[in-house]
Amino acid sequence: MRPVEFGEAVPAGTRLTLFSADRPDRFFTVITFCIDRVSGVALDLEMGVPCYQVEDEEGRIHLLLQLPIG
C-alpha cells in the first residue's frame, strides 16, 4: 500500500483506503478519475481538482475530491 500523489490518475478497480483519527478506516473502489476544471476555477486554484468517483463496501457511490493543502 502507498499514498496517492496529488492529482494521480488511478485506474478503475483500484482500492483506496481513507484513514481517520476519529473514525474507522473507509475502503473504496475507484470507478472513474477525472480533473474537474470548473471546481478549480470556483476554488480559485490554478489547476483543476482531481476527482475520484468511488464505490464503498456497501455499494454506495461517492465523489472524492483531492484538494491541495497549503
C-alpha positions in Angstrom: 0.0 0.0 0.0 1.2 3.5 -0.8 -0.2 7.1 -0.6 -1.8 8.5 -3.7 0.1 11.5 -5.0 -1.8 14.7 -5.5 -3.7 14.5 -8.8 -2.6 11.0 -9.5 -4.8 9.3 -12.1 -5.6 5.8 -10.6 -7.2 3.2 -12.8 -10.7 1.9 -12.3 -10.8 -1.0 -9.9 -8.0 0.4 -7.7 -8.8 0.0 -3.9 -8.4 3.2 -1.8 -8.3 3.4 2.0 -9.1 6.7 3.8 -7.6 6.8 7.2 -9.1 8.9 10.0 -8.0 9.5 13.6 -11.6 9.7 14.9 -13.4 7.2 12.6 -12.8 3.7 11.4 -10.9 3.4 8.1 -13.1 3.6 5.0 -12.5 1.4 1.9 -13.4 2.4 -1.6 -13.0 1.1 -5.1 -12.3 3.6 -7.9 -14.9 3.7 -10.7 -13.5 6.7 -12.6 -11.0 9.5 -12.3 -11.2 13.0 -13.8 -9.8 16.5 -13.4 -12.7 19.0 -12.7 -11.5 22.3 -14.1 -14.8 24.1 -13.2 -14.2 23.3 -9.5 -10.6 24.5 -9.8 -11.8 27.9 -11.1 -14.5 28.1 -8.4 -12.0 27.4 -5.7 -9.5 30.0 -7.2 -6.9 27.3 -7.9 -4.6 27.5 -10.9 -5.4 23.9 -11.8 -8.4 21.6 -11.9 -9.5 19.5 -8.9 -8.7 15.8 -9.1 -11.9 13.8 -8.5 -12.5 10.1 -7.9 -15.9 8.5 -8.4 -15.8 5.6 -6.0 -18.0 2.8 -4.6 -17.9 1.9 -0.9 -18.1 -1.5 0.6 -21.9 -1.2 0.8 -22.3 -0.3 -2.9 -22.9 3.4 -2.4 -21.3 5.8 -4.9 -19.3 8.8 -3.6 -17.2 11.6 -5.2 -13.9 12.2 -3.5 -12.2 15.5 -4.2 -8.5 15.8 -3.7 -7.6 19.4 -2.7 -4.1 20.7 -2.1 -3.2 21.5 1.5 -1.3 24.7 1.7 
